[in-house]
Amino acid sequence: MRKGLQKLVNQYISAISALEDTPKGRAEAQVWADWMKGQWANHGLKALKQQRNLMTDVRNAIKHQLGADHFALDSMNFTVDEWILINQPIDDQVANRNEHQTLLAPKAVNALVTRAVKLLAAREWADIAAGLAVLTGRRSAEILATAQFEYKTP
């Protein structure tokens, strides 16, 4: 997240942390959520698509700092229709990818798997990551940033 936007998140979290879960507190939380969305727009992030990750980041910050059940999560959110609008292009891409799959011949699949297994024994981390990506079906970002693996069998 951009440094300037992180400052805004900190300011937002500080403001809503002082609110109580009352009708008045919820109304103030809505004002702060609207303020935050306005700040995104002021930074040139006006489209919902541009705000998607910001919304997720702010909601995660609320959950992390104030708890997963904090009432401000109700106001710091998109509407169902907005989420549908944001996710529709992604859904369309997945549908298109699923409709235009290229099937590999069994011989090609075996060669690919054999090569990926060999990469697991490599000395270079990038080769190991490539092998893991092929064999697990995970994206490289997942392999390198968030994936956790453990031995199940020899």
C-alpha positions as CSV (number, residue, x, y, z in Angstrom):
1,M,0.0,0.0,0.0
2,R,1.2,3.5,-0.8
3,K,2.8,5.3,2.2
4,G,0.2,8.2,2.0
5,L,-2.7,5.7,2.0
6,Q,-1.2,3.8,5.0
7,K,-1.3,7.1,6.9
8,L,-5.0,7.4,6.1
9,V,-5.7,3.9,7.2
10,N,-3.9,4.6,10.5
11,Q,-6.0,7.7,10.9
12,Y,-9.2,5.8,10.1
13,I,-8.5,3.0,12.5
14,S,-7.6,5.4,15.3
15,A,-10.9,7.3,14.7
16,I,-13.2,4.2,14.7
17,S,-11.4,2.5,17.6
18,A,-12.8,5.2,19.9
19,L,-16.4,4.5,18.7
20,E,-18.9,2.4,20.6
21,D,-21.3,-0.1,19.0
22,T,-24.3,2.1,19.4
23,P,-26.6,3.7,16.7
24,K,-24.5,6.9,17.1
25,G,-21.2,5.0,16.9
26,R,-22.4,3.1,13.8
27,A,-23.4,6.4,12.1
28,E,-20.0,7.9,12.9
29,A,-18.3,4.8,11.5
30,Q,-20.3,5.3,8.3
31,V,-19.1,8.9,8.1
32,W,-15.5,7.7,8.5
33,A,-16.0,4.9,5.9
34,D,-17.3,7.5,3.5
35,W,-14.4,9.8,4.3
36,M,-11.9,6.9,3.6
37,K,-13.5,6.2,0.2
38,G,-13.4,9.9,-0.6
39,Q,-9.7,9.9,0.3
40,W,-9.1,7.1,-2.2
41,A,-10.9,9.1,-4.9
42,N,-8.8,12.1,-4.0
43,H,-5.7,10.0,-4.6
44,G,-7.0,9.2,-8.1
45,L,-8.4,5.8,-7.2
46,K,-12.0,6.5,-8.3
47,A,-13.0,3.2,-10.0
48,L,-14.3,0.4,-7.8
49,K,-11.7,-1.9,-9.5
50,Q,-9.0,0.4,-8.2
51,Q,-10.5,0.4,-4.7
52,R,-11.0,-3.4,-4.4
53,N,-7.6,-4.1,-2.8
54,L,-7.7,-1.0,-0.7
55,M,-11.1,-2.1,0.7
56,T,-9.7,-5.5,1.5
57,D,-6.6,-4.0,3.1
58,V,-8.6,-1.7,5.3
59,R,-11.0,-4.4,6.3
60,N,-8.1,-6.7,7.2
61,A,-6.6,-3.9,9.3
62,I,-9.8,-3.5,11.2
63,K,-9.9,-7.2,11.8
64,H,-6.3,-7.4,12.9
65,Q,-6.3,-4.3,15.1
66,L,-9.9,-4.2,16.4
67,G,-11.2,-7.7,16.0
68,A,-12.9,-9.8,13.3
69,D,-16.4,-8.9,14.6
70,H,-15.9,-5.1,14.9
71,F,-19.1,-3.2,13.9
72,A,-17.1,-0.9,11.6
73,L,-16.8,-3.7,9.1
74,D,-20.5,-3.2,8.3
75,S,-19.9,0.3,7.0
76,M,-16.4,-0.2,5.5
77,N,-17.6,-2.4,2.8
78,F,-18.9,-2.3,-0.7
79,T,-22.6,-3.2,-1.4
80,V,-23.4,-6.6,-2.9
81,D,-24.0,-4.9,-6.2
82,E,-20.6,-3.2,-6.1
83,W,-18.8,-6.4,-5.3
84,I,-20.6,-8.1,-8.2
85,L,-19.6,-5.3,-10.5
86,I,-16.0,-5.5,-9.3
87,N,-15.8,-9.3,-9.6
88,Q,-17.7,-9.7,-12.9
89,P,-14.6,-9.2,-15.1
90,I,-12.7,-11.7,-13.0
91,D,-15.5,-14.2,-13.3
92,D,-15.6,-13.6,-17.1
93,Q,-11.9,-14.2,-17.4
94,V,-12.2,-17.5,-15.5
95,A,-15.1,-18.6,-17.6
96,N,-13.2,-17.7,-20.8
97,R,-10.1,-19.6,-19.6
98,N,-12.2,-22.6,-18.7
99,E,-13.9,-22.6,-22.1
100,H,-10.6,-22.4,-24.0
101,Q,-8.5,-24.9,-22.2
102,T,-5.7,-26.7,-24.1
103,L,-5.6,-30.4,-23.3
104,L,-2.2,-31.9,-23.2
105,A,-1.4,-35.4,-24.5
106,P,-0.5,-37.9,-21.7
107,K,3.1,-38.1,-23.0
108,A,3.5,-34.3,-22.6
109,V,1.9,-34.4,-19.2
110,N,4.3,-37.1,-18.0
111,A,7.3,-35.1,-19.4
112,L,6.1,-32.0,-17.6
113,V,5.6,-33.8,-14.3
114,T,9.0,-35.6,-14.6
115,R,10.8,-32.3,-15.2
116,A,8.9,-30.6,-12.3
117,V,9.9,-33.4,-9.9
118,K,13.5,-33.0,-11.0
119,L,13.3,-29.3,-10.2
120,L,12.5,-30.0,-6.6
121,A,16.0,-31.4,-6.1
122,A,17.7,-28.4,-7.7
123,R,20.0,-26.1,-5.7
124,E,18.4,-22.8,-6.9
125,W,15.3,-21.6,-5.1
126,A,13.7,-20.4,-8.3
127,D,13.9,-23.9,-9.8
128,I,12.4,-25.4,-6.7
129,A,9.6,-22.8,-6.7
130,A,8.9,-23.5,-10.4
131,G,8.6,-27.3,-9.7
132,L,6.3,-26.6,-6.7
133,A,4.1,-24.3,-8.9
134,V,3.7,-27.0,-11.6
135,L,3.1,-29.9,-9.2
136,T,0.7,-28.0,-6.8
137,G,-1.1,-25.9,-9.3
138,R,-0.5,-22.8,-7.2
139,R,0.6,-19.4,-8.6
140,S,4.2,-18.4,-8.1
141,A,3.2,-15.6,-5.8
142,E,1.4,-18.1,-3.6
143,I,4.5,-20.4,-3.6
144,L,6.9,-17.6,-2.8
145,A,4.8,-15.6,-0.3
146,T,2.1,-17.6,1.4
147,A,2.4,-21.3,0.8
148,Q,3.4,-23.7,3.5
149,F,4.3,-27.2,2.8
150,E,5.0,-30.2,5.0
151,Y,5.9,-33.8,4.3
152,K,3.1,-36.3,4.4
153,T,5.0,-39.3,3.1
154,P,8.5,-40.0,2.0
